[in-house]
Amino acid sequence: VKLVIGRLLYKVNVLITLRRHSPLIRVLFGSFILEFSHIYFYIKVLENIDESDYIDDLKIN
């Protein structure tokens, strides 16, 4: 029972802290999404380069 109450209090404290610092969390989360989209874009670009090189190799041969 003490463990459950302790966990509940911990979750409440975390929620209070999150609400207090929510603008900061939004900024951090937004920058994380931006970084992830950049990484995803670069991966797609690299995949396209690899595919186009493969197609060029097929045309040459």
N, C-alpha and C positions, 0 to 999 in steps of 0.2 A: 504493500500500500504506500509506503514511504517513497519507493522508487517511482510509482505512478505519479504521485503528487510532485515529486522533484522534477520529473520530466515535464509535467504540465506547467509548472512554474517557469521552467527553462524556456518552453515554447512561448509562453506569454511574454517573458522578457525579450525574447528574440523578436516577436511581433512588434512590441513597443519600440524596440531599437530600430527596426526596419521602418516603421511609420515615421519615427523622428528623423531618420536620415534618408527618407524616400527620394528626395531630389538627387542626392549623390548616387543612390542605387540606380535610379533611372539613367543617369549619365553613364555610369559604369556599364550597365546592361546594354545601353544603346551603343557604346563604343565597342562592346564585345560583339554585338550583332554586326556592326560595321566591319570589324576586323574579320569576322567569319565570312561575310559576303565577299570581301576582298580575296581571302584565301580561296573560296569557292570559285571566284572568277578566274584567278590565276590557274587553278587546277583545270578548269574547262579550257582555257587558252592553251595550256600545255597539251591537253588531250587532243585538241584540234590540230596543233602543230605536228604531233606524232602521227595522227591519221593522214594529214596531207603529205608528210614525208613518205609514208607507206604507199600512198596512191601514186606519188611521183616515181617511186621505185618500181611500181608495177608498170607504169607507162614506159619507163626506160627499158625494162626487160621485155 
